[in-house]
Amino acid sequence: MNARNDRYVVVDLEATSTGSKAKIIQVGIVVIENGEIIDQYATDVNPHEPLDSHIKELTGLTDQRLAAAPEFSQVAGKIFELVKDGIFVAHNVQFDANLLAEFLFFEGYELRTPRVDTVELAQVLYPQFEKYNLGILCQELGIELEHAHTALSDAQATAELLLYMRQKLFELPKGLLESLLNLADNLLYESYLVIEEVYQQQSLLSSPDLMELHGLFLKKESKGLVPRKLSKDFAKNISLLGLEERPQQLEFAEKIEQLLEEHQTSFIQAQTGLGKTYGYLLPALNLESQAGS
Protein backbone atom coordinates (compact mmCIF):
# COMPACT_ATOMS: atom_id res chain seq x y z
CA MET A 1 0.00 0.00 0.00
CA ASN A 2 1.84 3.07 -1.27
CA ALA A 3 0.59 6.38 0.05
CA ARG A 4 0.67 9.38 -2.27
CA ASN A 5 2.98 12.00 -0.85
CA ASP A 6 0.55 14.84 -1.63
CA ARG A 7 -2.59 13.13 -0.29
CA TYR A 8 -3.28 13.64 3.41
CA VAL A 9 -6.28 12.03 5.08
CA VAL A 10 -7.05 13.92 8.26
CA VAL A 11 -9.00 11.83 10.76
CA ASP A 12 -10.65 12.56 14.07
CA LEU A 13 -12.48 9.96 16.16
CA GLU A 14 -14.79 10.38 19.11
CA ALA A 15 -14.88 7.32 21.34
CA THR A 16 -16.52 5.96 24.47
CA SER A 17 -13.23 6.39 26.36
CA THR A 18 -9.49 6.72 25.84
CA GLY A 19 -8.77 3.28 27.26
CA SER A 20 -8.07 -0.09 25.65
CA LYS A 21 -11.78 -0.95 25.51
CA ALA A 22 -12.77 2.28 23.73
CA LYS A 23 -15.40 2.06 21.01
CA ILE A 24 -15.73 4.49 18.14
CA ILE A 25 -18.88 6.61 18.28
CA GLN A 26 -18.11 9.24 15.62
CA VAL A 27 -15.76 9.54 12.63
CA GLY A 28 -14.71 12.72 10.83
CA ILE A 29 -12.45 12.63 7.75
CA VAL A 30 -11.09 15.46 5.60
CA VAL A 31 -9.06 14.66 2.47
CA ILE A 32 -6.33 17.00 1.19
CA GLU A 33 -4.64 16.65 -2.18
CA ASN A 34 -2.02 19.02 -3.58
CA GLY A 35 -2.62 21.53 -0.80
CA GLU A 36 -6.41 21.69 -1.18
CA ILE A 37 -9.33 20.10 0.68
CA ILE A 38 -11.13 17.93 -1.87
CA ASP A 39 -13.45 15.71 0.18
CA GLN A 40 -14.90 15.12 3.63
CA TYR A 41 -16.88 12.42 5.37
CA ALA A 42 -18.61 12.10 8.72
CA THR A 43 -20.70 9.49 10.44
CA ASP A 44 -21.94 8.51 13.88
CA VAL A 45 -21.30 4.90 14.92
CA ASN A 46 -23.48 2.78 17.17
CA PRO A 47 -21.31 1.45 20.05
CA HIS A 48 -24.09 -0.76 21.45
CA GLU A 49 -23.41 0.51 24.94
CA PRO A 50 -24.56 3.57 26.89
CA LEU A 51 -22.33 6.63 27.03
CA ASP A 52 -21.11 7.95 30.34
CA SER A 53 -22.11 11.47 31.31
CA HIS A 54 -18.65 12.92 30.63
CA ILE A 55 -18.64 11.75 27.00
CA LYS A 56 -22.19 13.01 26.49
CA GLU A 57 -21.24 16.42 27.82
CA LEU A 58 -17.98 16.52 25.84
CA THR A 59 -19.36 15.46 22.45
CA GLY A 60 -23.02 16.44 22.63
CA LEU A 61 -23.97 12.92 21.55
CA THR A 62 -26.81 10.95 23.14
CA ASP A 63 -27.63 7.28 23.47
CA GLN A 64 -30.81 7.83 21.45
CA ARG A 65 -28.92 9.37 18.55
CA LEU A 66 -26.28 6.64 18.47
CA ALA A 67 -28.89 3.89 18.69
CA ALA A 68 -30.08 5.03 15.25
CA ALA A 69 -26.54 5.23 13.81
CA PRO A 70 -24.95 2.55 11.59
CA GLU A 71 -22.67 -0.09 13.05
CA PHE A 72 -18.97 0.25 12.26
CA SER A 73 -19.15 -2.79 9.97
CA GLN A 74 -21.58 -0.87 7.76
CA VAL A 75 -19.23 2.07 7.22
CA ALA A 76 -15.83 0.33 7.42
CA GLY A 77 -15.52 -0.13 3.65
CA LYS A 78 -16.18 3.54 2.92
CA ILE A 79 -13.73 4.66 5.60
CA PHE A 80 -11.00 2.31 4.34
CA GLU A 81 -11.40 3.53 0.75
CA LEU A 82 -10.84 7.10 1.94
CA VAL A 83 -7.78 6.44 4.08
CA LYS A 84 -5.96 3.56 2.39
CA ASP A 85 -3.97 5.55 -0.21
CA GLY A 86 -3.16 8.62 1.86
CA ILE A 87 -0.92 9.75 4.66
CA PHE A 88 -2.87 9.38 7.91
CA VAL A 89 -2.99 12.70 9.79
CA ALA A 90 -4.42 13.40 13.23
CA HIS A 91 -3.87 15.59 16.25
CA ASN A 92 -2.26 13.14 18.70
CA VAL A 93 -2.17 10.58 15.92
CA GLN A 94 -1.45 7.49 18.01
CA PHE A 95 -4.92 7.28 19.54
CA ASP A 96 -6.90 7.83 16.32
CA ALA A 97 -4.69 5.69 14.08
CA ASN A 98 -4.45 2.75 16.48
CA LEU A 99 -8.15 2.71 17.29
CA LEU A 100 -9.24 2.99 13.66
CA ALA A 101 -6.72 0.36 12.54
CA GLU A 102 -8.04 -2.03 15.21
CA PHE A 103 -11.68 -1.59 14.19
CA LEU A 104 -10.83 -1.93 10.49
CA PHE A 105 -8.78 -5.07 11.16
CA PHE A 106 -11.80 -6.79 12.71
CA GLU A 107 -13.70 -6.03 9.49
CA GLY A 108 -10.97 -7.53 7.31
CA TYR A 109 -9.07 -4.34 6.37
CA GLU A 110 -5.41 -3.75 7.13
CA LEU A 111 -4.44 -0.10 7.65
CA ARG A 112 -0.71 0.39 7.20
CA THR A 113 -0.48 4.01 6.08
CA PRO A 114 2.29 6.35 7.33
CA ARG A 115 1.29 8.70 10.15
CA VAL A 116 1.69 12.44 10.57
CA ASP A 117 1.03 14.01 13.97
CA THR A 118 0.07 17.70 13.80
CA VAL A 119 1.10 18.03 17.46
CA GLU A 120 4.62 16.89 16.57
CA LEU A 121 4.77 19.13 13.49
CA ALA A 122 3.59 22.12 15.51
CA GLN A 123 6.28 21.48 18.10
CA VAL A 124 8.89 21.68 15.33
CA LEU A 125 7.53 24.86 13.77
CA TYR A 126 6.34 26.67 16.91
CA PRO A 127 8.72 25.70 19.72
CA GLN A 128 7.79 28.85 21.62
CA PHE A 129 4.24 27.68 22.37
CA GLU A 130 3.60 26.34 25.86
CA LYS A 131 0.73 23.99 24.94
CA TYR A 132 -0.21 22.17 21.75
CA ASN A 133 -3.80 21.05 22.15
CA LEU A 134 -5.98 21.71 19.12
CA GLY A 135 -8.03 24.49 20.69
CA ILE A 136 -4.99 26.51 21.78
CA LEU A 137 -3.20 26.09 18.44
CA CYS A 138 -6.30 27.21 16.54
CA GLN A 139 -6.59 30.24 18.81
CA GLU A 140 -2.90 31.14 18.43
CA LEU A 141 -2.89 30.78 14.64
CA GLY A 142 -6.35 32.19 13.90
CA ILE A 143 -7.90 28.91 12.73
CA GLU A 144 -11.63 28.43 13.14
CA LEU A 145 -12.82 25.63 15.44
CA GLU A 146 -16.59 25.83 15.73
CA HIS A 147 -17.61 22.69 17.60
CA ALA A 148 -14.71 21.18 19.52
CA HIS A 149 -14.97 17.42 20.22
CA THR A 150 -17.24 16.93 17.22
CA ALA A 151 -15.35 14.60 14.89
CA LEU A 152 -15.80 16.46 11.59
CA SER A 153 -15.25 19.88 13.16
CA ASP A 154 -12.03 18.72 14.81
CA ALA A 155 -10.91 17.04 11.57
CA GLN A 156 -11.57 20.24 9.61
CA ALA A 157 -9.63 22.33 12.12
CA THR A 158 -6.76 19.82 12.04
CA ALA A 159 -6.76 19.94 8.24
CA GLU A 160 -6.62 23.75 8.29
CA LEU A 161 -3.79 23.54 10.84
CA LEU A 162 -1.88 21.16 8.56
CA LEU A 163 -2.35 23.47 5.56
CA TYR A 164 -1.26 26.47 7.66
CA MET A 165 1.95 24.71 8.72
CA ARG A 166 2.55 23.41 5.19
CA GLN A 167 2.37 26.99 3.91
CA LYS A 168 4.84 28.09 6.59
CA LEU A 169 7.25 25.41 5.36
CA PHE A 170 6.97 26.79 1.81
CA GLU A 171 8.14 30.14 3.17
CA LEU A 172 11.36 28.62 4.53
CA PRO A 173 14.54 28.34 2.45
CA LYS A 174 15.26 24.94 0.94
CA GLY A 175 18.50 24.66 2.91
CA LEU A 176 16.60 24.94 6.18
CA LEU A 177 14.10 22.29 5.05
CA GLU A 178 17.04 20.02 4.28
CA SER A 179 18.41 20.61 7.78
CA LEU A 180 15.03 19.68 9.27
CA LEU A 181 14.89 16.49 7.19
CA ASN A 182 18.35 15.54 8.45
CA LEU A 183 16.88 15.59 11.98
CA ALA A 184 13.82 13.51 11.03
CA ASP A 185 15.05 10.44 12.93
CA ASN A 186 14.23 12.30 16.14
CA LEU A 187 10.51 12.36 15.31
CA LEU A 188 8.17 9.72 16.70
CA TYR A 189 6.02 9.49 13.57
CA GLU A 190 6.40 10.12 9.84
CA SER A 191 5.59 13.81 10.30
CA TYR A 192 8.70 14.60 8.24
CA LEU A 193 6.68 13.57 5.15
CA VAL A 194 5.04 17.01 5.11
CA ILE A 195 8.49 18.66 5.16
CA GLU A 196 9.67 16.25 2.46
CA GLU A 197 6.71 17.02 0.21
CA VAL A 198 7.38 20.77 0.47
CA TYR A 199 11.14 20.23 0.01
CA GLN A 200 10.56 18.39 -3.28
CA GLN A 201 8.52 21.31 -4.60
CA GLN A 202 10.59 24.12 -3.10
CA SER A 203 12.68 26.35 -5.34
CA LEU A 204 16.46 26.26 -5.00
CA LEU A 205 16.45 30.03 -4.72
CA SER A 206 16.95 31.06 -1.13
CA SER A 207 14.94 33.82 0.48
CA PRO A 208 16.64 37.15 -0.35
CA ASP A 209 16.18 38.44 3.21
CA LEU A 210 17.88 35.42 4.84
CA MET A 211 21.50 34.39 5.16
CA GLU A 212 23.05 31.12 6.36
CA LEU A 213 25.62 31.26 9.14
CA HIS A 214 27.03 28.02 10.60
CA GLY A 215 23.85 26.13 9.72
CA LEU A 216 21.55 28.83 11.07
CA PHE A 217 19.34 30.95 8.85
CA LEU A 218 19.22 34.54 10.00
CA LYS A 219 17.48 37.62 8.69
CA LYS A 220 19.82 39.98 6.91
CA GLU A 221 20.33 43.30 8.59
CA SER A 222 18.26 45.84 6.73
CA LYS A 223 20.03 48.89 5.45
CA GLY A 224 18.94 52.12 7.06
CA LEU A 225 17.29 54.70 4.86
CA VAL A 226 19.49 57.57 3.76
CA PRO A 227 18.22 60.72 5.51
CA ARG A 228 16.90 63.38 3.20
CA LYS A 229 16.08 66.99 3.85
CA LEU A 230 12.54 68.08 3.23
CA SER A 231 11.93 70.35 0.33
CA LYS A 232 9.80 73.45 0.73
CA ASP A 233 7.87 72.18 -2.25
CA PHE A 234 5.13 69.71 -1.23
CA ALA A 235 4.93 68.10 -4.69
CA LYS A 236 8.69 67.38 -4.64
CA ASN A 237 8.40 65.72 -1.20
CA ILE A 238 5.59 63.51 -2.50
CA SER A 239 7.78 62.54 -5.48
CA LEU A 240 10.73 61.70 -3.22
CA LEU A 241 8.46 59.37 -1.25
CA GLY A 242 7.49 57.59 -4.46
CA LEU A 243 3.85 58.63 -4.12
CA GLU A 244 1.44 59.71 -6.82
CA GLU A 245 0.75 63.43 -7.05
CA ARG A 246 -2.87 64.43 -6.33
CA PRO A 247 -4.03 68.00 -7.10
CA GLN A 248 -6.58 68.04 -4.26
CA GLN A 249 -3.97 66.76 -1.81
CA LEU A 250 -1.63 69.59 -2.86
CA GLU A 251 -4.40 72.14 -2.35
CA PHE A 252 -5.17 70.64 1.06
CA ALA A 253 -1.48 70.72 2.09
CA GLU A 254 -1.10 74.35 1.02
CA LYS A 255 -4.10 75.29 3.18
CA ILE A 256 -2.64 73.42 6.16
CA GLU A 257 0.72 75.13 5.67
CA GLN A 258 -0.95 78.55 5.57
CA LEU A 259 -2.86 77.91 8.81
CA LEU A 260 0.27 76.61 10.56
CA GLU A 261 2.30 79.65 9.54
CA GLU A 262 -0.45 81.93 10.82
CA HIS A 263 -0.66 79.87 14.06
CA GLN A 264 -4.39 79.41 13.50
CA THR A 265 -6.32 76.54 15.03
CA SER A 266 -8.91 75.27 12.59
CA PHE A 267 -10.97 72.23 11.73
CA ILE A 268 -10.68 71.11 8.10
CA GLN A 269 -12.89 68.40 6.67
CA ALA A 270 -11.81 66.46 3.56
CA GLN A 271 -13.07 63.39 1.73
CA THR A 272 -11.65 59.87 2.11
CA GLY A 273 -8.81 59.00 -0.26
CA LEU A 274 -7.47 62.51 -0.61
CA GLY A 275 -4.23 61.69 1.24
CA LYS A 276 -4.79 63.71 4.39
CA THR A 277 -2.02 61.97 6.36
CA TYR A 278 0.76 63.42 4.21
CA GLY A 279 -1.26 66.59 3.71
CA TYR A 280 -1.02 67.22 7.47
CA LEU A 281 2.37 65.65 8.15
CA LEU A 282 4.67 67.10 5.49
CA PRO A 283 3.75 70.78 6.01
CA ALA A 284 4.08 70.33 9.79
CA LEU A 285 7.50 68.66 9.48
CA ASN A 286 8.63 71.25 6.97
CA LEU A 287 7.66 74.11 9.27
CA GLU A 288 9.39 72.38 12.21
CA SER A 289 12.61 71.91 10.24
CA GLN A 290 12.62 75.55 9.20
CA ALA A 291 12.13 76.65 12.80
CA GLY A 292 15.02 74.47 13.95
CA SER A 293 17.45 75.68 11.28
C-alpha positions in Angstrom: 0.0 0.0 0.0 1.8 3.1 -1.3 0.6 6.4 0.1 0.7 9.4 -2.3 3.0 12.0 -0.9 0.5 14.8 -1.6 -2.6 13.1 -0.3 -3.3 13.6 3.4 -6.3 12.0 5.1 -7.1 13.9 8.3 -9.0 11.8 10.8 -10.7 12.6 14.1 -12.5 10.0 16.2 -14.8 10.4 19.1 -14.9 7.3 21.3 -16.5 6.0 24.5 -13.2 6.4 26.4 -9.5 6.7 25.8 -8.8 3.3 27.3 -8.1 -0.1 25.7 -11.8 -1.0 25.5 -12.8 2.3 23.7 -15.4 2.1 21.0 -15.7 4.5 18.1 -18.9 6.6 18.3 -18.1 9.2 15.6 -15.8 9.5 12.6 -14.7 12.7 10.8 -12.4 12.6 7.7 -11.1 15.5 5.6 -9.1 14.7 2.5 -6.3 17.0 1.2 -4.6 16.7 -2.2 -2.0 19.0 -3.6 -2.6 21.5 -0.8 -6.4 21.7 -1.2 -9.3 20.1 0.7 -11.1 17.9 -1.9 -13.5 15.7 0.2 -14.9 15.1 3.6 -16.9 12.4 5.4 -18.6 12.1 8.7 -20.7 9.5 10.4 -21.9 8.5 13.9 -21.3 4.9 14.9 -23.5 2.8 17.2 -21.3 1.5 20.1 -24.1 -0.8 21.5 -23.4 0.5 24.9 -24.6 3.6 26.9 -22.3 6.6 27.0 -21.1 8.0 30.3 -22.1 11.5 31.3 -18.7 12.9 30.6 -18.6 11.7 27.0 -22.2 13.0 26.5 -21.2 16.4 27.8 -18.0 16.5 25.8 -19.4 15.5 22.4 -23.0 16.4 22.6 -24.0 12.9 21.5 -26.8 11.0 23.1 -27.6 7.3 23.5 -30.8 7.8 21.5 -28.9 9.4 18.5 -26.3 6.6 18.5 -28.9 3.9 18.7 -30.1 5.0 15.2 -26.5 5.2 13.8 -24.9 2.5 11.6 -22.7 -0.1 13.1 -19.0 0.3 12.3 -19.1 -2.8 10.0 -21.6 -0.9 7.8 -19.2 2.1 7.2 -15.8 0.3 7.4 -15.5 -0.1 3.6 -16.2 3.5 2.9 -13.7 4.7 5.6 -11.0 2.3 4.3 -11.4 3.5 0.8 -10.8 7.1 1.9 -7.8 6.4 4.1 -6.0 3.6 2.4 -4.0 5.5 -0.2 -3.2 8.6 1.9 -0.9 9.8 4.7 -2.9 9.4 7.9 -3.0 12.7 9.8 -4.4 13.4 13.2 -3.9 15.6 16.2 -2.3 13.1 18.7 -2.2 10.6 15.9 -1.4 7.5 18.0 -4.9 7.3 19.5 -6.9 7.8 16.3 -4.7 5.7 14.1 -4.4 2.8 16.5 -8.2 2.7 17.3 -9.2 3.0 13.7 -6.7 0.4 12.5 -8.0 -2.0 15.2 -11.7 -1.6 14.2 -10.8 -1.9 10.5 -8.8 -5.1 11.2 -11.8 -6.8 12.7 -13.7 -6.0 9.5 -11.0 -7.5 7.3 -9.1 -4.3 6.4 -5.4 -3.7 7.1 -4.4 -0.1 7.7 -0.7 0.4 7.2 -0.5 4.0 6.1 2.3 6.4 7.3 1.3 8.7 10.1 1.7 12.4 10.6 1.0 14.0 14.0 0.1 17.7 13.8 1.1 18.0 17.5 4.6 16.9 16.6 4.8 19.1 13.5 3.6 22.1 15.5 6.3 21.5 18.1 8.9 21.7 15.3 7.5 24.9 13.8 6.3 26.7 16.9 8.7 25.7 19.7 7.8 28.9 21.6 4.2 27.7 22.4 3.6 26.3 25.9 0.7 24.0 24.9 -0.2 22.2 21.7 -3.8 21.0 22.2 -6.0 21.7 19.1 -8.0 24.5 20.7 -5.0 26.5 21.8 -3.2 26.1 18.4 -6.3 27.2 16.5 -6.6 30.2 18.8 -2.9 31.1 18.4 -2.9 30.8 14.6 -6.3 32.2 13.9 -7.9 28.9 12.7 -11.6 28.4 13.1 -12.8 25.6 15.4 -16.6 25.8 15.7 -17.6 22.7 17.6 -14.7 21.2 19.5 -15.0 17.4 20.2 -17.2 16.9 17.2 -15.4 14.6 14.9 -15.8 16.5 11.6 -15.3 19.9 13.2 -12.0 18.7 14.8 -10.9 17.0 11.6 -11.6 20.2 9.6 -9.6 22.3 12.1 -6.8 19.8 12.0 -6.8 19.9 8.2 -6.6 23.7 8.3 -3.8 23.5 10.8 -1.9 21.2 8.6 -2.3 23.5 5.6 -1.3 26.5 7.7 2.0 24.7 8.7 2.5 23.4 5.2 2.4 27.0 3.9 4.8 28.1 6.6 7.2 25.4 5.4 7.0 26.8 1.8 8.1 30.1 3.2 11.4 28.6 4.5 14.5 28.3 2.4 15.3 24.9 0.9 18.5 24.7 2.9 16.6 24.9 6.2 14.1 22.3 5.1 17.0 20.0 4.3 18.4 20.6 7.8 15.0 19.7 9.3 14.9 16.5 7.2 18.4 15.5 8.5 16.9 15.6 12.0 13.8 13.5 11.0 15.0 10.4 12.9 14.2 12.3 16.1 10.5 12.4 15.3 8.2 9.7 16.7 6.0 9.5 13.6 6.4 10.1 9.8 5.6 13.8 10.3 8.7 14.6 8.2 6.7 13.6 5.2 5.0 17.0 5.1 8.5 18.7 5.2 9.7 16.2 2.5 6.7 17.0 0.2 7.4 20.8 0.5 11.1 20.2 0.0 10.6 18.4 -3.3 8.5 21.3 -4.6 10.6 24.1 -3.1 12.7 26.3 -5.3 16.5 26.3 -5.0 16.4 30.0 -4.7 16.9 31.1 -1.1 14.9 33.8 0.5 16.6 37.1 -0.4 16.2 38.4 3.2 17.9 35.4 4.8 21.5 34.4 5.2 23.0 31.1 6.4 25.6 31.3 9.1 27.0 28.0 10.6 23.9 26.1 9.7 21.6 28.8 11.1 19.3 31.0 8.8 19.2 34.5 10.0 17.5 37.6 8.7 19.8 40.0 6.9 20.3 43.3 8.6 18.3 45.8 6.7 20.0 48.9 5.5 18.9 52.1 7.1 17.3 54.7 4.9 19.5 57.6 3.8 18.2 60.7 5.5 16.9 63.4 3.2 16.1 67.0 3.8 12.5 68.1 3.2 11.9 70.4 0.3 9.8 73.5 0.7 7.9 72.2 -2.3 5.1 69.7 -1.2 4.9 68.1 -4.7 8.7 67.4 -4.6 8.4 65.7 -1.2 5.6 63.5 -2.5 7.8 62.5 -5.5 10.7 61.7 -3.2 8.5 59.4 -1.2 7.5 57.6 -4.5 3.8 58.6 -4.1 1.4 59.7 -6.8 0.8 63.4 -7.1 -2.9 64.4 -6.3 -4.0 68.0 -7.1 -6.6 68.0 -4.3 -4.0 66.8 -1.8 -1.6 69.6 -2.9 -4.4 72.1 -2.4 -5.2 70.6 1.1 -1.5 70.7 2.1 -1.1 74.3 1.0 -4.1 75.3 3.2 -2.6 73.4 6.2 0.7 75.1 5.7 -0.9 78.5 5.6 -2.9 77.9 8.8 0.3 76.6 10.6 2.3 79.7 9.5 -0.5 81.9 10.8 -0.7 79.9 14.1 -4.4 79.4 13.5 -6.3 76.5 15.0 -8.9 75.3 12.6 -11.0 72.2 11.7 -10.7 71.1 8.1 -12.9 68.4 6.7 -11.8 66.5 3.6 -13.1 63.4 1.7 -11.7 59.9 2.1 -8.8 59.0 -0.3 -7.5 62.5 -0.6 -4.2 61.7 1.2 -4.8 63.7 4.4 -2.0 62.0 6.4 0.8 63.4 4.2 -1.3 66.6 3.7 -1.0 67.2 7.5 2.4 65.7 8.2 4.7 67.1 5.5 3.7 70.8 6.0 4.1 70.3 9.8 7.5 68.7 9.5 8.6 71.3 7.0 7.7 74.1 9.3 9.4 72.4 12.2 12.6 71.9 10.2 12.6 75.5 9.2 12.1 76.7 12.8 15.0 74.5 13.9 17.5 75.7 11.3 
